[in-house]
């Protein structure tokens, strides 16, 4: 239903390092709020970011306004393309244990623009992409990252299940292998296996990693979470957004194999001003009867926008 109601056609998402701070503050101050009030709010840490510093120096009267925050737009930035899909199952099989509850997640995909894709094809001439066929990458686009989102419109709540990237993960693993290869032939075999026979030039691959992919490597998680928050708030009108903590996420989803990167569930939500809470999303509480010991373990992050 949500996918059917969304605007059709291409949706662009422009991002530059630190834009998340401007977006969060814009939602918080609305049409204007005294800076001293912001300093006492959960969003105080955003005032110290590099992107916000120029705005503060120009705020006459100590009032932080939406228009001042929107005026920051550096010359350099990336333009991504957003797409939406679904992922999951009504069965609680091993493949779908990454969902907190049975059913389907909404998937927001952050796709590369043609600026990246042209260089990617010119340098590597790929026959395959560095992605997993079992993950929710866009079928006709080059997907940098995605966010899986569980939505409960009746409660006005959304839970970001995960953010993840195949493209960065597998590209960096290949880069590490190529660097440590004993000879050029070994590196060529790995590149051929990853991207296809015509992509086996280590020099071209290094050029791609250093000059084309590097900006995305540095900010993919920041850009993906920003896009997810923008999408949930602006497109779906939901302002109460939850995010998994590392320990609770693994426990609820039964992840007993290789865990996700811890920083994505500690440093990243902290940077975005999520607050830890013992009050989980309503649909989690209504999922079943919890014991006292289990309730003590339930911890989430929440962001009120």
NUMAR-260766 format. One record per residue (C-alpha): residue number from 1; residue in one letter; chain; x, y, z. Coordinates in Angstrom, 3 decimals, padded with zeros to 6 digits. Each point is the difference from the previous one (the first is absolute). Example, Ala and Ser with C-alpha at 12.3 -4.5 7.8 and 13.67 -1.06 7.14 Angstrom:
<rs>
+-----+------+------+----------+----------+----------+
! pos ! code ! unit !     east !    north !       up !
+-----+------+------+----------+----------+----------+
!   1 !    a !    A !  012.300 ! -004.500 !  007.800 !
!   2 !    s !    A !  001.370 !  003.440 ! -000.660 !
+-----+------+------+----------+----------+----------+
</rs>
This chain:
<rs>
+-----+------+------+----------+----------+----------+
! pos ! code ! unit !     east !    north !       up !
+-----+------+------+----------+----------+----------+
!   1 !    x !    A !  000.000 !  000.000 !  000.000 !
!   2 !    x !    A !  002.797 !  002.411 !  000.922 !
!   3 !    x !    A !  001.921 ! -000.709 ! -003.208 !
!   4 !    x !    A ! -003.160 !  000.504 ! -002.070 !
!   5 !    x !    A ! -000.576 !  003.419 !  001.619 !
!   6 !    x !    A !  003.523 !  001.305 ! -000.572 !
!   7 !    x !    A !  000.794 !  002.383 ! -002.880 !
!   8 !    x !    A !  000.951 ! -001.759 ! -003.206 !
!   9 !    x !    A !  003.134 !  000.834 ! -001.937 !
!  10 !    x !    A !  003.488 !  000.878 !  001.181 !
!  11 !    x !    A !  000.619 !  001.390 !  003.481 !
!  12 !    x !    A !  003.358 !  001.726 !  000.449 !
!  13 !    x !    A !  001.768 !  000.339 !  003.325 !
!  14 !    x !    A !  002.872 !  002.496 !  000.134 !
!  15 !    x !    A !  002.585 ! -000.534 !  002.688 !
!  16 !    x !    A !  003.251 !  001.516 !  001.212 !
!  17 !    x !    A !  001.960 ! -000.787 !  003.189 !
!  18 !    x !    A ! -001.788 !  001.338 !  003.050 !
!  19 !    x !    A ! -003.329 !  000.697 ! -001.673 !
!  20 !    x !    A ! -001.687 ! -002.246 !  002.581 !
!  21 !    x !    A !  000.675 !  002.641 !  002.697 !
!  22 !    x !    A ! -001.662 !  002.715 ! -002.048 !
!  23 !    x !    A ! -003.005 ! -002.230 ! -000.747 !
!  24 !    x !    A ! -000.529 ! -000.996 !  003.633 !
!  25 !    x !    A !  000.297 !  003.558 !  001.232 !
!  26 !    x !    A ! -002.357 !  001.222 ! -002.701 !
!  27 !    x !    A ! -002.672 ! -002.413 !  001.216 !
!  28 !    x !    A !  000.677 !  000.912 !  003.624 !
!  29 !    x !    A ! -000.050 !  003.800 ! -000.250 !
!  30 !    x !    A ! -002.892 !  000.069 ! -002.488 !
!  31 !    x !    A ! -000.449 !  003.727 ! -000.831 !
!  32 !    x !    A !  002.431 !  001.150 !  002.661 !
!  33 !    x !    A !  001.333 ! -000.758 !  003.465 !
!  34 !    x !    A !  002.456 !  001.801 !  002.311 !
!  35 !    x !    A !  003.445 ! -001.571 ! -000.098 !
!  36 !    x !    A !  000.132 ! -000.222 !  003.791 !
!  37 !    x !    A ! -003.095 ! -002.266 ! -000.120 !
!  38 !    x !    A !  001.639 ! -002.238 ! -002.584 !
!  39 !    x !    A !  003.051 ! -000.299 !  002.269 !
!  40 !    x !    A ! -002.253 ! -001.503 !  002.679 !
!  41 !    x !    A ! -001.674 ! -002.452 ! -002.405 !
!  42 !    x !    A !  001.021 ! -003.511 ! -001.155 !
!  43 !    x !    A !  001.258 !  001.671 ! -003.193 !
!  44 !    x !    A !  002.629 !  002.139 !  001.725 !
!  45 !    x !    A !  002.944 ! -001.993 ! -001.338 !
!  46 !    x !    A ! -000.964 !  000.941 ! -003.564 !
!  47 !    x !    A !  000.941 !  003.634 !  000.686 !
!  48 !    x !    A !  003.656 ! -001.061 !  000.192 !
!  49 !    x !    A !  000.121 ! -001.614 ! -003.446 !
!  50 !    x !    A !  001.943 !  001.609 ! -002.855 !
!  51 !    x !    A ! -003.083 !  000.317 ! -002.195 !
!  52 !    x !    A ! -001.914 !  002.014 !  002.611 !
!  53 !    x !    A !  002.836 !  002.293 !  001.171 !
!  54 !    x !    A ! -000.360 !  002.508 ! -002.904 !
!  55 !    x !    A ! -003.725 !  000.315 !  000.732 !
!  56 !    x !    A !  000.537 !  000.867 !  003.668 !
!  57 !    x !    A !  002.452 !  002.764 ! -000.875 !
!  58 !    x !    A ! -002.696 !  001.715 ! -002.074 !
!  59 !    x !    A ! -002.942 ! -000.384 !  002.393 !
!  60 !    x !    A ! -000.876 !  003.480 !  001.130 !
!  61 !    x !    A ! -001.894 !  000.230 !  003.283 !
!  62 !    x !    A !  000.876 ! -003.545 !  000.949 !
!  63 !    x !    A ! -002.880 ! -001.500 ! -002.007 !
!  64 !    x !    A !  000.597 ! -003.120 ! -002.073 !
!  65 !    x !    A ! -002.396 ! -000.111 ! -002.952 !
!  66 !    x !    A ! -000.949 ! -002.537 ! -002.632 !
!  67 !    x !    A !  000.916 !  002.381 ! -002.824 !
!  68 !    x !    A !  003.531 !  000.466 !  001.406 !
!  69 !    x !    A !  000.522 ! -003.764 !  000.185 !
!  70 !    x !    A ! -001.335 ! -000.503 ! -003.524 !
!  71 !    x !    A !  002.411 !  002.602 ! -001.378 !
!  72 !    x !    A !  003.035 ! -002.247 !  000.573 !
!  73 !    x !    A !  000.832 ! -001.758 ! -003.251 !
!  74 !    x !    A !  003.661 ! -000.599 ! -000.881 !
!  75 !    x !    A !  001.245 ! -000.328 ! -003.550 !
!  76 !    x !    A !  000.884 ! -003.671 !  000.458 !
!  77 !    x !    A ! -002.590 ! -002.677 !  000.683 !
!  78 !    x !    A ! -001.502 ! -003.215 ! -001.308 !
!  79 !    x !    A ! -003.369 ! -000.520 ! -001.620 !
!  80 !    x !    A ! -001.501 ! -003.410 !  000.760 !
!  81 !    x !    A ! -003.121 ! -001.599 ! -001.383 !
!  82 !    x !    A ! -002.504 ! -001.532 !  002.421 !
!  83 !    x !    A ! -002.128 ! -003.050 ! -000.745 !
!  84 !    x !    A ! -002.358 ! -002.051 !  002.153 !
!  85 !    x !    A ! -000.602 ! -003.734 !  000.252 !
!  86 !    x !    A ! -001.125 ! -002.595 !  002.552 !
!  87 !    x !    A !  001.868 ! -002.884 !  001.601 !
!  88 !    x !    A ! -001.093 ! -002.773 !  002.341 !
!  89 !    x !    A ! -002.395 ! -002.885 !  000.397 !
!  90 !    x !    A ! -003.021 ! -001.031 !  002.045 !
!  91 !    x !    A !  001.970 ! -003.072 !  001.094 !
!  92 !    x !    A !  002.583 !  000.147 !  002.766 !
!  93 !    x !    A !  002.621 ! -001.882 ! -002.001 !
!  94 !    x !    A !  003.754 !  000.375 !  000.457 !
!  95 !    x !    A !  000.243 !  002.352 ! -002.960 !
!  96 !    x !    A ! -002.330 !  002.552 !  001.538 !
!  97 !    x !    A !  001.191 ! -000.088 !  003.600 !
!  98 !    x !    A !  001.411 !  003.453 ! -000.634 !
!  99 !    x !    A ! -003.504 !  001.428 !  000.473 !
! 100 !    x !    A ! -001.218 !  000.867 !  003.490 !
! 101 !    x !    A ! -003.466 ! -001.348 ! -000.845 !
! 102 !    x !    A ! -001.444 ! -002.171 ! -002.742 !
! 103 !    x !    A ! -000.994 !  001.668 ! -003.225 !
! 104 !    x !    A !  001.604 !  002.467 ! -002.328 !
! 105 !    x !    A !  002.287 !  002.956 !  000.495 !
! 106 !    x !    A ! -000.071 !  003.081 ! -002.165 !
! 107 !    x !    A !  003.410 !  000.384 ! -001.663 !
! 108 !    x !    A !  001.406 !  003.400 ! -000.892 !
! 109 !    x !    A !  002.833 ! -000.341 ! -002.513 !
! 110 !    x !    A !  002.674 !  002.659 ! -000.439 !
! 111 !    x !    A !  001.193 ! -000.336 ! -003.588 !
! 112 !    x !    A !  002.990 !  001.527 ! -001.788 !
! 113 !    x !    A ! -000.517 !  002.752 ! -002.558 !
! 114 !    x !    A !  001.306 ! -000.133 ! -003.547 !
! 115 !    x !    A !  003.002 !  002.056 !  001.132 !
! 116 !    x !    A !  001.282 ! -003.099 !  001.811 !
! 117 !    x !    A ! -001.365 ! -002.519 ! -002.468 !
! 118 !    x !    A !  001.726 !  001.494 ! -003.044 !
! 119 !    x !    A !  003.414 ! -000.156 !  001.678 !
! 120 !    x !    A ! -000.763 ! -003.469 !  001.346 !
! 121 !    x !    A ! -000.738 ! -001.377 ! -003.470 !
! 122 !    x !    A !  002.836 !  001.860 ! -001.717 !
! 123 !    x !    A !  002.633 ! -001.229 !  002.458 !
! 124 !    x !    A ! -001.094 ! -003.547 !  000.800 !
! 125 !    x !    A ! -002.278 ! -001.068 ! -002.868 !
! 126 !    x !    A ! -001.824 ! -002.210 !  002.527 !
! 127 !    x !    A ! -002.111 ! -003.023 ! -000.821 !
! 128 !    x !    A ! -001.086 ! -000.299 !  003.660 !
! 129 !    x !    A ! -000.395 !  002.352 !  002.952 !
! 130 !    x !    A !  001.466 ! -000.423 !  003.522 !
! 131 !    x !    A ! -003.374 ! -000.863 !  001.558 !
! 132 !    x !    A ! -001.724 ! -003.011 !  001.507 !
! 133 !    x !    A ! -002.956 ! -001.443 ! -001.922 !
! 134 !    x !    A ! -001.716 ! -000.853 !  003.310 !
! 135 !    x !    A ! -000.096 !  003.624 !  001.171 !
! 136 !    x !    A ! -002.535 !  002.722 ! -000.906 !
! 137 !    x !    A !  002.035 !  001.854 ! -002.597 !
! 138 !    x !    A ! -001.919 !  001.733 ! -002.793 !
! 139 !    x !    A ! -000.285 ! -002.318 ! -002.997 !
! 140 !    x !    A !  000.560 !  002.616 ! -002.712 !
! 141 !    x !    A !  002.237 !  002.460 !  001.808 !
! 142 !    x !    A !  003.395 !  000.075 !  001.676 !
! 143 !    x !    A ! -000.817 ! -000.020 !  003.708 !
! 144 !    x !    A !  002.480 !  001.560 !  002.400 !
! 145 !    x !    A ! -001.945 ! -000.894 !  003.162 !
! 146 !    x !    A ! -003.463 ! -000.707 !  001.346 !
! 147 !    x !    A ! -002.061 !  000.401 !  003.160 !
! 148 !    x !    A ! -002.637 ! -002.520 !  001.099 !
! 149 !    x !    A ! -002.902 !  001.659 !  001.795 !
! 150 !    x !    A ! -002.906 ! -001.475 !  001.960 !
! 151 !    x !    A ! -002.951 !  002.385 !  000.037 !
! 152 !    x !    A ! -003.078 !  000.160 !  002.221 !
! 153 !    x !    A ! -002.076 !  002.894 ! -001.411 !
! 154 !    x !    A ! -002.792 ! -000.429 !  002.573 !
! 155 !    x !    A !  002.452 !  000.740 !  002.822 !
! 156 !    x !    A !  001.941 !  002.641 ! -001.914 !
! 157 !    x !    A !  003.228 ! -001.982 !  000.509 !
! 158 !    x !    A !  002.769 ! -001.403 ! -002.177 !
! 159 !    x !    A !  002.911 ! -002.265 !  000.864 !
! 160 !    x !    A !  003.178 !  000.061 ! -002.070 !
! 161 !    x !    A !  000.986 ! -003.661 !  000.031 !
! 162 !    x !    A !  003.393 !  000.457 ! -001.610 !
! 163 !    x !    A !  002.065 !  001.994 ! -002.426 !
! 164 !    x !    A !  002.494 ! -001.904 ! -002.091 !
! 165 !    x !    A !  002.186 !  000.141 ! -003.096 !
! 166 !    x !    A !  001.164 ! -002.853 ! -002.176 !
! 167 !    x !    A !  001.767 !  002.285 ! -002.472 !
! 168 !    x !    A !  002.438 !  001.519 !  002.495 !
! 169 !    x !    A !  000.503 ! -003.236 !  001.932 !
! 170 !    x !    A !  000.901 ! -002.199 ! -002.959 !
! 171 !    x !    A !  001.981 !  002.717 ! -001.801 !
! 172 !    x !    A !  002.189 !  000.567 !  003.078 !
! 173 !    x !    A !  000.479 ! -003.742 !  000.505 !
! 174 !    x !    A !  001.139 ! -000.266 ! -003.618 !
! 175 !    x !    A !  002.289 !  003.020 !  000.428 !
! 176 !    x !    A !  001.643 ! -001.617 !  003.046 !
! 177 !    x !    A !  000.534 ! -003.235 ! -001.932 !
! 178 !    x !    A !  001.508 !  001.805 ! -003.000 !
! 179 !    x !    A !  002.387 !  001.936 !  002.247 !
! 180 !    x !    A !  001.197 ! -003.151 !  001.727 !
! 181 !    x !    A !  000.284 ! -002.100 ! -003.162 !
! 182 !    x !    A !  003.374 ! -001.600 ! -000.590 !
! 183 !    x !    A ! -000.039 !  000.840 ! -003.699 !
! 184 !    x !    A ! -002.057 !  001.805 ! -002.639 !
! 185 !    x !    A ! -001.482 ! -003.207 ! -001.360 !
! 186 !    x !    A ! -001.536 ! -000.900 !  003.346 !
! 187 !    x !    A ! -001.551 !  003.481 !  000.201 !
! 188 !    x !    A ! -001.374 ! -000.322 ! -003.534 !
! 189 !    x !    A ! -001.660 ! -003.322 !  000.820 !
! 190 !    x !    A ! -001.766 !  001.516 !  002.989 !
! 191 !    x !    A ! -001.209 !  003.004 ! -002.005 !
! 192 !    x !    A ! -001.171 ! -002.278 ! -002.790 !
! 193 !    x !    A ! -001.947 ! -002.082 !  002.528 !
! 194 !    x !    A ! -001.577 !  003.075 !  001.615 !
! 195 !    x !    A ! -000.817 !  002.143 ! -003.054 !
! 196 !    x !    A !  000.539 ! -002.104 ! -003.157 !
! 197 !    x !    A !  002.802 ! -000.826 ! -002.416 !
! 198 !    x !    A !  000.358 !  003.511 ! -001.431 !
! 199 !    x !    A !  000.418 !  001.550 !  003.472 !
! 200 !    x !    A !  003.270 ! -001.624 !  000.964 !
! 201 !    x !    A !  002.347 !  003.013 ! -000.179 !
! 202 !    x !    A !  001.216 !  000.742 !  003.575 !
! 203 !    x !    A !  001.105 !  003.515 ! -000.980 !
! 204 !    x !    A ! -003.501 !  000.914 ! -001.230 !
! 205 !    x !    A ! -001.569 ! -001.493 !  003.104 !
! 206 !    x !    A !  002.279 !  002.036 !  002.287 !
! 207 !    x !    A ! -000.906 !  003.110 ! -001.973 !
! 208 !    x !    A ! -003.698 ! -000.775 !  000.516 !
! 209 !    x !    A !  000.405 ! -000.544 !  003.763 !
! 210 !    x !    A !  002.154 !  003.091 !  000.605 !
! 211 !    x !    A ! -001.592 !  002.563 ! -002.297 !
! 212 !    x !    A ! -003.606 ! -001.123 ! -000.559 !
! 213 !    x !    A ! -001.222 ! -002.036 !  002.979 !
! 214 !    x !    A !  001.954 !  001.671 !  002.830 !
! 215 !    x !    A ! -002.493 !  002.862 !  000.688 !
! 216 !    x !    A ! -002.809 ! -002.553 !  000.343 !
! 217 !    x !    A !  002.068 ! -002.233 !  002.284 !
! 218 !    x !    A !  000.463 !  002.870 !  002.420 !
! 219 !    x !    A ! -003.644 !  001.012 !  000.290 !
! 220 !    x !    A ! -002.246 ! -002.864 ! -001.117 !
! 221 !    x !    A ! -001.407 ! -000.791 !  003.469 !
! 222 !    x !    A ! -000.614 !  003.696 !  000.758 !
! 223 !    x !    A ! -001.707 !  000.513 ! -003.361 !
! 224 !    x !    A ! -002.092 ! -003.171 !  000.321 !
! 225 !    x !    A ! -001.320 !  000.783 !  003.470 !
! 226 !    x !    A ! -000.707 !  003.595 ! -001.047 !
! 227 !    x !    A ! -001.969 ! -001.220 ! -003.007 !
! 228 !    x !    A ! -001.943 ! -002.434 !  002.195 !
! 229 !    x !    A ! -000.945 !  002.735 !  002.491 !
! 230 !    x !    A ! -000.979 !  002.370 ! -002.803 !
! 231 !    x !    A ! -002.101 ! -002.696 ! -001.662 !
! 232 !    x !    A ! -001.778 ! -001.074 !  003.209 !
! 233 !    x !    A ! -000.782 !  003.561 !  001.075 !
! 234 !    x !    A ! -000.651 !  001.779 ! -003.279 !
! 235 !    x !    A ! -001.535 ! -002.741 ! -002.141 !
! 236 !    x !    A ! -001.833 ! -002.007 !  002.675 !
! 237 !    x !    A ! -000.631 !  002.714 !  002.584 !
! 238 !    x !    A !  001.362 ! -002.048 !  002.910 !
! 239 !    x !    A !  001.939 !  001.942 !  002.629 !
! 240 !    x !    A !  000.720 ! -002.675 !  002.640 !
! 241 !    x !    A !  002.848 ! -002.109 ! -001.346 !
! 242 !    x !    A !  001.691 ! -002.925 !  001.746 !
! 243 !    x !    A !  003.358 ! -001.605 ! -000.721 !
! 244 !    x !    A !  001.466 ! -003.237 !  001.334 !
! 245 !    x !    A !  002.686 ! -000.112 !  002.647 !
! 246 !    x !    A !  002.744 ! -002.487 ! -000.744 !
! 247 !    x !    A ! -000.867 ! -002.513 !  002.755 !
! 248 !    x !    A ! -003.809 !  000.132 ! -000.260 !
! 249 !    x !    A !  000.093 ! -000.179 ! -003.781 !
! 250 !    x !    A !  002.055 ! -003.191 !  000.006 !
! 251 !    x !    A ! -002.156 ! -001.558 !  002.719 !
! 252 !    x !    A ! -003.415 !  000.795 ! -001.542 !
! 253 !    x !    A !  001.015 ! -001.059 ! -003.488 !
! 254 !    x !    A !  001.864 ! -003.101 !  001.159 !
! 255 !    x !    A !  003.257 !  000.970 ! -001.698 !
! 256 !    x !    A !  002.428 ! -002.573 !  001.325 !
! 257 !    x !    A !  002.364 !  000.086 ! -002.965 !
! 258 !    x !    A !  002.361 !  002.832 ! -001.008 !
! 259 !    x !    A ! -001.406 !  003.173 !  001.582 !
! 260 !    x !    A ! -000.397 !  003.290 ! -001.906 !
! 261 !    x !    A !  002.570 !  002.772 !  000.499 !
! 262 !    x !    A ! -000.472 !  001.242 !  003.570 !
! 263 !    x !    A !  000.615 !  003.650 ! -000.954 !
! 264 !    x !    A ! -003.192 !  000.038 ! -002.087 !
! 265 !    x !    A ! -001.981 ! -000.649 !  003.192 !
! 266 !    x !    A !  002.032 !  002.096 !  002.443 !
! 267 !    x !    A !  001.978 !  002.920 ! -001.476 !
! 268 !    x !    A ! -002.373 !  000.727 ! -002.890 !
! 269 !    x !    A ! -003.290 !  000.375 !  001.941 !
! 270 !    x !    A !  001.818 !  001.996 !  002.672 !
! 271 !    x !    A !  001.272 !  002.417 ! -002.649 !
! 272 !    x !    A ! -003.597 !  000.412 ! -001.235 !
! 273 !    x !    A ! -001.233 !  000.821 !  003.533 !
! 274 !    x !    A ! -002.001 ! -003.184 !  000.549 !
! 275 !    x !    A ! -000.737 ! -000.526 !  003.706 !
! 276 !    x !    A !  000.093 ! -003.445 !  001.615 !
! 277 !    x !    A ! -003.349 ! -001.075 !  001.415 !
! 278 !    x !    A ! -001.509 ! -002.941 !  001.888 !
! 279 !    x !    A ! -003.362 !  000.661 ! -001.714 !
! 280 !    x !    A !  000.037 ! -001.953 ! -003.269 !
! 281 !    x !    A ! -002.251 !  000.542 ! -003.027 !
! 282 !    x !    A ! -003.633 ! -000.902 !  000.714 !
! 283 !    x !    A ! -000.012 ! -002.873 ! -002.467 !
! 284 !    x !    A !  002.949 ! -001.593 !  001.807 !
! 285 !    x !    A ! -001.823 !  000.161 !  003.335 !
! 286 !    x !    A ! -003.159 ! -001.434 ! -001.589 !
! 287 !    x !    A !  001.901 ! -002.774 ! -001.757 !
! 288 !    x !    A ! -000.301 ! -002.409 !  002.947 !
! 289 !    x !    A !  000.044 ! -000.195 !  003.794 !
! 290 !    x !    A !  003.413 !  000.947 !  001.342 !
! 291 !    x !    A !  001.532 ! -001.223 !  003.227 !
! 292 !    x !    A !  001.469 !  002.474 !  002.485 !
! 293 !    x !    A !  003.531 ! -001.165 ! -000.898 !
! 294 !    x !    A ! -000.695 !  000.530 ! -003.700 !
! 295 !    x !    A ! -001.419 !  003.481 !  000.551 !
! 296 !    x !    A !  003.212 !  000.911 !  001.792 !
! 297 !    x !    A !  001.909 ! -000.878 ! -003.165 !
! 298 !    x !    A ! -002.160 !  002.020 ! -002.395 !
! 299 !    x !    A !  001.906 !  003.141 ! -000.932 !
! 300 !    x !    A ! -000.496 !  002.143 ! -003.087 !
! 301 !    x !    A !  001.025 !  003.398 ! -001.290 !
! 302 !    x !    A ! -002.750 !  002.517 ! -000.726 !
! 303 !    x !    A ! -000.048 !  003.318 ! -001.831 !
! 304 !    x !    A ! -002.941 !  002.412 !  000.249 !
! 305 !    x !    A ! -000.257 !  002.208 ! -003.068 !
+-----+------+------+----------+----------+----------+
</rs>
